[in-house]
């Protein structure tokens, strides 16, 4: 769906890992350990009046280490290679901030831009209107559909309280689960 767009990495991270928009934009290459196949969520970028980067997450539970999915590992390695090429091409004009989700010249994506571009992409692809945050809910719903426990989903998504996870995912019907799986099957590929 987002292949070839500036927000492709953000969509993949939001969908496969259930990352919040602030976590997606805040993810840095130093937070990804390709040798141990882990991604540590420990940094966020938010925009209130001005853009702010924080060496912290929404809550203590939001700071988590996740395992890299083999398909996304290959994707991330290719993305990193492309960013190295972009750095060589832009030279001194390249903004080397170590972030994963950036413009071709290395400038950090604005969280508001991610939302705007995602909404525009849905319209272009004639897909139902959803929020970027709904990618996170899709990840949680799919994990529940595959039989993971609420506790596992809580930890994967970085919810502070298991009650939050239960409030969001505990009521899903079988039809709702089928619909989520069908929808993701129709739109998800790398």
C-alpha positions in Angstrom: 0.0 0.0 0.0 2.7 2.5 1.0 5.5 1.0 -1.2 7.8 3.7 -2.6 6.4 6.5 -0.4 8.3 8.5 2.2 6.0 7.0 4.9 6.6 3.4 3.9 8.9 2.7 6.8 6.4 4.3 9.2 3.5 2.2 7.9 5.6 -1.0 8.2 6.7 -0.2 11.7 3.2 0.8 12.8 1.6 -2.3 11.3 4.2 -5.0 12.0 5.2 -3.8 15.5 2.2 -1.8 16.6 4.3 1.3 17.2 2.7 4.6 18.0 3.3 7.5 15.6 5.7 9.1 18.1 7.6 5.9 18.5 7.9 5.4 14.7 9.2 8.8 14.1 11.5 8.6 17.1 13.1 5.2 16.2 16.8 5.5 15.5 19.2 3.1 13.9 21.1 2.8 17.2 17.9 1.4 18.7 18.0 -1.5 16.2 20.5 -4.4 16.9 20.7 -6.4 13.8 23.1 -8.9 15.4 20.7 -9.8 18.2 17.6 -9.1 16.1 16.1 -6.6 18.5 14.5 -3.2 18.3 14.4 -1.1 21.5 11.6 1.4 21.7 13.1 4.2 23.9 12.7 7.5 22.0 9.8 9.5 20.8 9.2 12.5 18.6 6.0 14.6 19.2 4.7 17.8 17.9 2.7 20.2 20.1 3.6 23.7 19.0 7.1 22.8 18.0 8.6 19.4 17.3 10.2 17.7 20.3 12.4 14.7 20.6 12.6 12.9 23.9 14.8 10.1 25.1 11.8 8.6 26.7 8.5 6.9 25.8 4.9 7.5 26.7 5.2 5.3 29.9 7.7 3.0 31.5 5.9 0.0 29.8 6.2 1.7 26.4 10.0 1.4 26.7 10.4 -2.2 25.4 12.6 -4.4 23.4 11.0 -6.3 20.5 12.4 -9.0 18.3 12.9 -8.2 14.6 10.7 -10.1 12.2 12.9 -11.7 9.5 10.9 -10.0 6.7 11.2 -6.6 8.3 14.9 -7.2 9.1 15.7 -7.5 5.4 13.5 -4.4 4.6 15.3 -2.4 7.3 18.8 -3.4 6.1 17.9 -2.3 2.6 16.5 1.0 3.9 19.7 1.6 5.9 21.7 1.0 2.7 19.6 3.4 0.8 20.1 6.1 3.5 23.8 5.6 3.3 23.6 6.1 -0.5 21.5 9.2 0.1 24.1 10.5 2.6 26.8 10.2 0.0 24.6 11.8 -2.7 23.6 14.8 -0.5 27.0 15.2 1.1 27.2 18.1 3.6 23.5 18.9 2.9 22.5 15.5 4.5 20.9 15.8 7.9 22.5 12.9 9.8 20.2 12.4 12.8 20.3 8.6 12.9 16.5 8.2 12.5 14.9 5.5 10.5 11.9 7.5 9.2 13.4 10.4 7.3 13.2 12.3 4.0 15.7 11.4 1.3 18.0 14.2 2.7 17.9 12.8 6.2 15.5 15.3 7.7 13.3 13.8 10.3 9.7 13.3 9.4 7.2 15.5 11.2 4.6 13.4 13.1 1.9 15.5 11.6 3.2 14.8 8.1 3.0 11.1 8.7 -0.7 11.5 9.6 -1.4 13.7 6.6 0.5 11.5 4.1 -1.2 8.4 5.5 -4.7 9.9 5.1 -3.8 11.0 1.5 -2.5 7.6 0.7 -5.7 6.0 1.8 -7.7 8.3 -0.4 -5.4 7.6 -3.4 -5.7 3.8 -2.9 -9.4 4.1 -2.4 -9.2 2.4 1.1 -11.4 3.1 4.1 -10.5 6.1 6.2 -8.6 5.0 9.3 -6.2 6.7 11.6 -2.5 5.9 11.5 -3.0 4.7 15.1 -5.4 2.1 13.8 -2.3 0.3 12.4 -1.4 -0.3 16.0 -4.9 -1.7 16.7 -4.7 -3.9 13.6 -1.4 -5.4 15.0 -3.0 -6.0 18.4 -6.2 -7.5 16.8 -4.2 -9.9 14.6 -2.1 -11.1 17.6 -5.3 -11.8 19.5 -6.7 -13.6 16.4 -3.7 -15.8 16.4 -4.2 -16.8 20.0 -1.7 -14.7 21.9 -2.6 -13.9 25.4 -3.8 -10.4 26.5 -0.6 -10.2 28.6 1.6 -10.9 25.6 -0.2 -8.3 23.5 0.1 -5.8 26.4 3.9 -6.3 26.4 4.2 -6.2 22.6 2.2 -2.9 22.4 3.8 -1.4 25.5 0.5 -0.8 27.4 1.1 0.3 31.0 -1.8 -1.7 32.3 -3.2 -5.0 31.1 -6.7 -3.4 31.6 -5.9 -1.0 28.7 -5.3 -4.0 26.5 -8.4 -5.7 27.7 -10.5 -2.6 27.2 -9.3 -2.3 23.6 -9.1 -5.9 22.5 -11.1 -8.0 24.9 -14.4 -7.4 23.2 -13.5 -8.3 19.6 -16.0 -10.7 18.1 -15.1 -13.5 15.8 -16.5 -11.5 12.9 -14.4 -8.5 13.9 -11.3 -10.7 14.0 -12.1 -12.2 10.5 -12.6 -8.7 9.2 -9.3 -7.4 10.5 -7.4 -10.4 9.1 -9.2 -10.1 5.7 -8.4 -6.4 5.6 -4.8 -6.8 6.4 -4.5 -9.7 3.9 -5.8 -7.3 1.2 -3.4 -4.5 2.0 -0.3 -5.8 3.6 2.9 -6.7 1.7 6.5 -5.5 1.7 
